[in-house]
């Protein structure tokens, strides 16, 4: 015998079949109703598209106005902030023409001059640097990370002060370079996280980079680590660990303002990433007031 649950399920199935049949009958029998609904939907979608397009045009115009205003105000904000300053751009790993152009754009109207461009390989080839040139006695540099670290400290200090050590060893340290080698007032650093190194190379590279930053930090000259919004992985934590001010959005106008004020002495991490302490140095908010 059929129990009640089976009977109830049979009734539900019959009811659903009837409903589906009715709906199908309406869909098949009333093509005019479907056509009318379709036209209404099309009109609604066209209206939404026109409204969205109009809104996009307005927003685009506002962004363009904002961008023009920023560009017009930029010279007023940074004008003369780095008057007479000799700036060096030192890359650890790689340096693109794009990075150089961003730095040059940032320095316009500041009175500062980009006098040195240099790229240091990771690690640099120090096999030809002897004790006489490096000033570090003991084992050959390439086989002794402690000696590499000591030499790098001396080299970092010489970058800002100039001197014979820089003259004697720059060709070994710099993979490429151009400009002046007789001292700097500030240094911009652009680092790329090294990949594909053996354990020995990684140890040597770490010893050199740590020593270089220690040498640069011996003086009081501003040091600024830079990257763009697309840099991945970010180097900001590395910069902060080595006591550099940092800018994580050099490809944006606000990042270029931050770079200028950091080169003028502002310390901190600036930009739009989670590692930033602020978008701009506090001093920038009063720029142009005096």
C-alpha positions as CSV (number, residue, x, y, z in Angstrom):
1,X,0.0,0.0,0.0
2,X,1.1,3.6,-0.6
3,X,1.8,5.6,2.6
4,X,0.8,9.2,3.1
5,X,4.3,10.6,2.3
6,X,4.3,9.0,-1.1
7,X,0.8,10.3,-1.7
8,X,1.8,13.8,-0.7
9,X,4.9,13.8,-2.9
10,X,2.8,12.6,-5.9
11,X,0.4,15.5,-5.4
12,X,3.4,18.0,-5.2
13,X,4.8,16.5,-8.4
14,X,1.5,16.8,-10.2
15,X,1.1,20.4,-9.0
16,X,4.6,21.4,-10.2
17,X,3.9,19.7,-13.6
18,X,0.7,21.8,-13.9
19,X,2.6,25.0,-13.0
20,X,5.4,24.3,-15.5
21,X,2.8,23.5,-18.2
22,X,1.0,26.7,-17.6
23,X,4.2,28.8,-17.8
24,X,5.3,27.0,-20.9
25,X,1.9,27.6,-22.5
26,X,2.1,31.3,-21.7
27,X,5.6,31.5,-23.2
28,X,4.6,29.6,-26.3
29,X,1.2,31.2,-26.8
30,X,2.0,34.8,-26.0
31,X,4.9,35.8,-28.2
32,X,3.7,39.4,-28.1
33,X,4.0,39.6,-24.4
34,X,7.6,38.2,-24.5
35,X,8.5,40.6,-27.3
36,X,7.1,43.6,-25.4
37,X,9.1,42.6,-22.3
38,X,12.2,42.2,-24.3
39,X,11.8,45.6,-25.8
40,X,11.3,47.1,-22.4
41,X,14.5,45.5,-21.1
42,X,16.4,46.7,-24.1
43,X,15.2,50.3,-23.5
44,X,16.2,50.1,-19.9
45,X,19.6,48.8,-20.7
46,X,20.2,51.5,-23.3
47,X,19.2,54.1,-20.8
48,X,21.5,52.7,-18.1
49,X,24.4,52.6,-20.7
50,X,23.8,56.3,-21.6
51,X,23.8,57.3,-18.0
52,X,26.9,55.3,-17.2
53,X,28.7,56.8,-20.2
54,X,27.8,60.3,-19.3
55,X,29.0,59.7,-15.7
56,X,32.3,58.3,-17.0
57,X,32.8,61.4,-19.2
58,X,32.2,63.7,-16.2
59,X,34.6,61.7,-14.0
60,X,37.2,61.6,-16.7
61,X,37.0,65.4,-17.1
62,X,37.3,65.9,-13.3
63,X,40.4,63.6,-13.2
64,X,42.0,65.6,-16.1
65,X,41.3,68.9,-14.3
66,X,42.8,67.5,-11.1
67,X,45.9,66.2,-13.0
68,X,46.4,69.6,-14.7
69,X,46.1,71.4,-11.3
70,X,48.6,69.0,-9.7
71,X,51.1,69.6,-12.5
72,X,50.6,73.4,-12.3
73,X,51.1,73.4,-8.5
74,X,54.1,71.0,-8.4
75,X,56.7,73.7,-9.3
76,X,55.3,76.0,-6.7
77,X,55.6,73.3,-4.0
78,X,59.1,72.1,-4.7
79,X,60.7,75.2,-6.2
80,X,64.2,75.7,-4.8
81,X,63.8,73.0,-2.1
82,X,67.1,71.3,-3.1
83,X,69.0,74.4,-4.2
84,X,72.6,73.4,-5.1
85,X,72.2,69.8,-4.0
86,X,74.2,67.1,-5.8
87,X,72.0,64.0,-6.0
88,X,73.1,60.5,-6.8
89,X,70.9,57.6,-8.0
90,X,72.3,54.2,-7.1
91,X,70.6,51.0,-8.1
92,X,71.2,47.7,-6.5
93,X,70.4,45.2,-9.2
94,X,68.7,47.0,-12.1
95,X,67.9,50.5,-13.2
96,X,65.4,51.3,-16.0
97,X,65.2,54.4,-18.1
98,X,61.7,54.8,-16.7
99,X,63.1,55.1,-13.1
100,X,65.6,57.6,-14.2
101,X,63.0,59.7,-15.9
102,X,60.8,59.7,-12.8
103,X,63.7,61.0,-10.7
104,X,64.6,63.6,-13.3
105,X,61.0,64.8,-13.3
106,X,60.9,65.0,-9.6
107,X,64.1,67.2,-9.5
108,X,62.8,69.7,-12.0
109,X,62.5,73.2,-10.5
110,X,64.0,72.0,-7.1
111,X,67.5,73.4,-7.8
112,X,69.0,70.0,-7.2
113,X,71.0,68.2,-9.9
114,X,71.2,64.5,-10.6
115,X,75.0,64.1,-11.0
116,X,75.5,60.4,-10.7
117,X,73.8,57.3,-12.1
118,X,75.2,54.0,-11.0
119,X,74.1,50.3,-11.0
120,X,75.7,47.8,-8.7
121,X,75.4,44.1,-9.6
122,X,74.1,41.7,-7.0
123,X,76.7,40.7,-5.9
124,X,79.4,42.9,-7.5
125,X,82.4,41.2,-9.0
126,X,85.2,42.1,-6.5
127,X,87.7,39.5,-7.6
128,X,90.0,42.1,-9.2
129,X,90.0,44.4,-6.1
130,X,93.1,43.9,-4.1
131,X,94.0,45.0,-0.6
132,X,95.9,48.1,-1.9
133,X,92.8,49.4,-3.6
134,X,90.2,48.4,-1.1
135,X,92.1,49.3,2.0
136,X,91.0,46.0,3.6
137,X,93.8,43.6,4.4
138,X,93.4,39.8,4.8
139,X,91.7,37.3,2.5
140,X,90.6,38.2,-1.0
141,X,87.3,40.0,-0.9
142,X,85.3,37.5,-2.9
143,X,86.1,34.7,-0.4
144,X,85.5,36.5,2.8
145,X,82.1,38.1,3.6
146,X,83.5,40.0,6.5
147,X,86.1,41.6,4.3
148,X,83.4,42.4,1.7
149,X,81.4,44.1,4.4
150,X,84.3,46.2,5.6
151,X,85.1,47.3,2.0
152,X,81.5,48.1,1.3
153,X,81.3,50.3,4.3
154,X,84.3,52.3,3.1
155,X,82.9,52.4,-0.4
156,X,79.5,53.7,0.9
157,X,81.2,56.4,2.9
158,X,83.3,57.4,-0.2
159,X,80.1,57.8,-2.3
160,X,79.2,60.9,-0.5
161,X,82.6,62.2,0.4
162,X,84.5,61.3,-2.8
163,X,88.2,60.4,-2.6
164,X,90.8,58.0,-4.0
165,X,89.0,54.7,-2.8
166,X,86.0,55.5,-5.0
167,X,88.3,56.4,-7.9
168,X,90.3,53.2,-7.6
169,X,87.4,50.7,-7.1
170,X,84.3,52.2,-8.8
171,X,84.9,50.2,-12.1
172,X,84.8,46.9,-10.1
173,X,81.7,47.9,-8.0
174,X,79.6,49.6,-10.6
175,X,78.3,47.5,-13.4
176,X,77.4,50.7,-15.2
177,X,77.8,54.3,-14.2
178,X,77.9,57.9,-15.5
179,X,78.4,61.3,-13.9
180,X,80.6,62.7,-11.2
181,X,82.5,60.8,-8.6
182,X,83.7,63.6,-6.3
183,X,81.0,63.4,-3.7
184,X,77.2,63.7,-3.2
185,X,74.9,65.7,-1.0
186,X,72.1,63.0,-1.0
187,X,71.6,59.5,-2.4
188,X,68.5,57.9,-3.9
189,X,68.5,54.1,-3.8
190,X,66.5,51.8,-6.0
191,X,66.8,48.1,-5.1
192,X,65.6,45.0,-6.9
193,X,65.2,41.8,-4.8
194,X,67.9,39.5,-6.2
195,X,66.9,36.1,-7.5
196,X,68.7,33.0,-8.7
197,X,71.8,33.4,-6.4
198,X,73.7,30.5,-5.0
199,X,74.1,30.4,-1.2
200,X,77.6,31.8,-1.5
201,X,76.5,34.6,-3.8
202,X,73.6,35.5,-1.5
203,X,75.9,35.7,1.5
204,X,78.4,37.9,-0.4
205,X,75.6,40.1,-1.7
206,X,74.1,40.5,1.8
207,X,77.5,41.4,3.2
208,X,78.1,44.0,0.5
209,X,74.7,45.6,0.7
210,X,74.7,45.8,4.5
211,X,78.1,47.4,4.4
212,X,77.2,49.8,1.7
213,X,74.2,51.1,3.7
214,X,76.3,51.3,6.9
215,X,78.8,53.4,5.0
216,X,76.2,55.7,3.5
217,X,74.6,56.1,7.0
218,X,77.9,57.3,8.5
219,X,77.3,60.8,7.3
220,X,74.3,63.0,7.7
221,X,73.3,63.2,4.0
222,X,69.7,62.3,3.2
223,X,69.2,58.7,1.9
224,X,65.9,57.8,0.2
225,X,64.8,54.4,-1.0
226,X,62.4,54.5,-3.9
227,X,60.0,52.2,-5.8
228,X,56.9,52.5,-7.9
229,X,53.3,51.3,-7.1
230,X,53.9,48.2,-9.3
231,X,57.2,47.1,-7.6
232,X,56.7,43.5,-6.5
233,X,58.1,42.4,-4.1
234,X,58.2,45.8,-2.3
235,X,61.6,46.9,-1.0
236,X,60.2,49.3,1.6
237,X,60.8,47.0,4.6
238,X,64.4,46.6,3.4
239,X,64.9,50.4,3.2
240,X,63.5,51.0,6.6
241,X,65.7,48.2,8.1
242,X,68.7,50.1,6.7
243,X,67.5,53.5,8.1
244,X,66.5,55.1,4.7
245,X,63.5,57.3,4.2
246,X,61.3,55.7,1.6
247,X,58.8,56.5,-1.2
248,X,56.6,53.7,-2.6
249,X,54.8,55.6,-5.3
250,X,57.5,57.4,-7.3
251,X,55.4,57.1,-10.5
252,X,52.7,59.4,-8.9
253,X,53.0,63.1,-8.5
254,X,52.6,62.9,-4.7
255,X,55.4,60.4,-4.6
256,X,57.7,62.8,-6.4
257,X,56.8,65.5,-3.9
258,X,57.6,63.1,-1.1
259,X,61.0,62.3,-2.7
260,X,61.9,66.0,-2.9
261,X,61.0,66.6,0.8
262,X,62.8,63.4,1.8
263,X,65.9,64.6,0.0
264,X,65.5,67.9,1.9
265,X,65.7,65.9,5.2
266,X,62.2,64.5,5.9
267,X,62.4,61.0,7.4
268,X,59.8,58.4,7.3
269,X,58.0,56.0,4.9
270,X,55.7,57.8,2.4
271,X,53.3,56.6,-0.3
272,X,50.1,54.6,-0.6
273,X,51.1,51.1,0.4
274,X,50.4,49.4,3.7
275,X,54.0,50.1,4.8
276,X,53.6,53.9,4.4
277,X,53.4,56.1,7.5
278,X,51.8,58.9,5.5
279,X,51.0,59.9,1.9
280,X,53.3,63.0,2.2
281,X,55.8,64.4,4.6
282,X,54.2,66.7,7.1
283,X,56.4,69.6,5.9
284,X,54.8,69.3,2.4
285,X,51.5,70.5,3.8
286,X,53.0,73.9,4.4
287,X,55.0,74.1,1.3
288,X,54.9,77.3,-0.5
289,X,53.6,79.2,2.5
290,X,56.8,81.0,3.2
